[in-house]
């Protein structure tokens, strides 16, 4: 299953220190790299404004994701806090999933919305 892990500054984040120089950031990078090499991390990186970051991971279940992220050195040491979201099914170039949404889909959904009194 695919999950999104959102990382944001926690109690030990240093406002006076650049993102890449935060405590435990080198250990974090190595930790993420190890899991990337095991094909568990799909995407990872900081946000452009350096206010946090995100990791997209593949694990069997949420417990494994929690174990993974709670063993991240930046999380263990209060540099980052996290939120985990299960990624829903949709489109993906990684798995060549393309629902081919088009007019048929619009017609079907608009019909259902009319039945529900939404439109």
Secondary structure per residue as TSV (DSSP state, phi and psi in degrees):
chain	resnum	aa	ss	phi	psi
A	1	X	-	360.0	149.1
A	2	X	E	-100.5	138.7
A	3	X	E	-132.8	152.2
A	4	X	E	-109.5	126.9
A	5	X	E	-110.4	118.3
A	6	X	E	-98.2	129.1
A	7	X	E	-111.6	135.7
A	8	X	E	-141.3	156.5
A	9	X	E	-54.4	140.5
A	10	X	-	-115.3	-166.3
A	11	X	T	-58.7	-32.4
A	12	X	T	-97.9	10.1
A	13	X	-	-64.8	136.8
A	14	X	-	-101.3	109.2
A	15	X	T	-62.8	-26.3
A	16	X	T	-88.8	5.8
A	17	X	S	-122.3	134.3
A	18	X	-	-58.8	147.9
A	19	X	G	-44.5	-52.9
A	20	X	G	-72.7	-10.9
A	21	X	G	-106.3	8.3
A	22	X	S	-60.0	151.5
A	23	X	T	-55.4	141.0
A	24	X	T	67.4	8.3
A	25	X	H	-68.8	-39.4
A	26	X	H	-62.4	-39.5
A	27	X	H	-65.4	-38.0
A	28	X	H	-60.2	-47.0
A	29	X	H	-60.5	-43.3
A	30	X	H	-66.4	-42.1
A	31	X	H	-60.3	-47.1
A	32	X	H	-64.6	-40.4
A	33	X	H	-59.5	-42.1
A	34	X	H	-59.4	-41.7
A	35	X	H	-76.3	-29.2
A	36	X	H	-64.2	-42.5
A	37	X	H	-65.2	-22.3
A	38	X	T	-90.8	6.1
A	39	X	T	64.8	25.1
A	40	X	-	-93.7	-31.4
A	41	X	E	-96.6	125.3
A	42	X	E	-94.0	-48.0
A	43	X	E	-141.0	146.9
A	44	X	E	-159.5	147.7
A	45	X	E	163.6	168.4
A	46	X	E	-79.6	159.8
A	47	X	-	-73.2	153.4
A	48	X	T	-55.9	-36.8
A	49	X	T	-84.5	3.6
A	50	X	S	59.1	33.3
A	51	X	S	-93.5	6.4
A	52	X	E	153.2	-159.4
A	53	X	E	-162.4	-174.8
A	54	X	E	-146.0	151.3
A	55	X	E	-134.6	129.6
A	56	X	E	-103.6	124.2
A	57	X	E	-127.5	157.1
A	58	X	E	-116.4	117.2
A	59	X	-	-141.7	163.7
A	60	X	S	-65.3	-35.2
A	61	X	S	-159.3	173.6
A	62	X	H	-64.4	-33.7
A	63	X	H	-59.2	-39.5
A	64	X	H	-66.7	-37.1
A	65	X	H	-65.2	-45.1
A	66	X	H	-60.9	-44.0
A	67	X	H	-60.3	-45.2
A	68	X	H	-58.1	-52.3
A	69	X	H	-74.5	-33.1
A	70	X	H	-73.0	-13.1
A	71	X	T	-97.6	2.1
A	72	X	S	-69.3	129.6
A	73	X	H	-56.4	-34.1
A	74	X	H	-72.4	-30.6
A	75	X	H	-76.5	-45.7
A	76	X	H	-58.2	-30.0
A	77	X	T	-106.9	17.1
A	78	X	T	70.1	21.4
A	79	X	S	-81.6	-42.8
A	80	X	E	-120.3	148.6
A	81	X	E	-110.0	167.7
A	82	X	E	-141.9	162.0
A	83	X	E	-136.6	136.2
A	84	X	E	-114.0	131.8
A	85	X	E	-126.4	132.5
A	86	X	E	-72.4	129.9
A	87	X	-	-80.4	124.7
A	88	X	-	-77.1	166.3
A	89	X	S	-70.0	145.0
A	90	X	-	-170.5	-132.4
A	91	X	-	-107.4	147.9
A	92	X	B	-156.8	124.4
A	93	X	T	-73.7	-24.0
A	94	X	T	-64.6	-42.7
A	95	X	T	-104.8	8.1
A	96	X	T	54.0	45.3
A	97	X	B	-98.1	119.5
A	98	X	-	-137.6	108.3
A	99	X	-	-73.6	-9.5
A	100	X	-	53.2	50.0
A	101	X	-	-59.9	137.8
A	102	X	-	-162.3	-156.3
A	103	X	H	-61.3	-39.3
A	104	X	H	-58.0	-42.0
A	105	X	H	-65.0	-44.9
A	106	X	H	-59.9	-44.9
A	107	X	H	-60.9	-45.8
A	108	X	H	-61.0	-48.0
A	109	X	H	-69.5	-37.9
A	110	X	H	-65.7	-37.0
A	111	X	H	-61.1	-46.2
A	112	X	H	-65.4	-40.4
A	113	X	H	-63.7	-36.4
A	114	X	H	-64.8	-42.4
A	115	X	H	-60.2	-34.6
A	116	X	T	-83.8	-6.2
A	117	X	T	76.5	20.3
A	118	X	-	-81.6	-38.7
A	119	X	-	-126.9	360.0
